[in-house]
Amino acid sequence: MKIKIFTFLLSLVIVIIIWWLLFVPPSIFNYLPYSIYHELGIKIVEEYQFIIIFDLMFSFVLFILILKFFDSLIK
């Protein structure tokens, strides 16, 4: 049980560090959602909202992948 909590916390710390790097300007990674936003011509949300949503979704997917990776190392 302690190992599961440790892997969860370690994954969370890694994602928080990456998330912090994404939001500290200038972030080269934010050019990708910027390009997607302008290429698709999305007008439902503002550009900065789209970038934040994209970064949050990317962080969630990254968290799941890192957590599964650490779980597979334990087994």
Steps between C-alpha positions, in 0.01 A plus 500: 500500500783740582661434164177591316479829689866569430461435127191719491680785676813462288293511182317804628824682583643428155186627329488811719859584406424453131176697538692785663745500209208518258350809660818696561550723198655464253404136448581351163244225567215751489574564134331166420153591637546851359556351154206260538272783610585719202511218247154369591351846536330424830284794605307344790772577756772759521858411410633508858210280619572244229869492596416450869249223420755331273770520769267357765394213276862428411594503869220257587602258225864531605405429862314183401791381285759565771284331761456192281874495433584501870234236568654277234844544656368383835341183367 
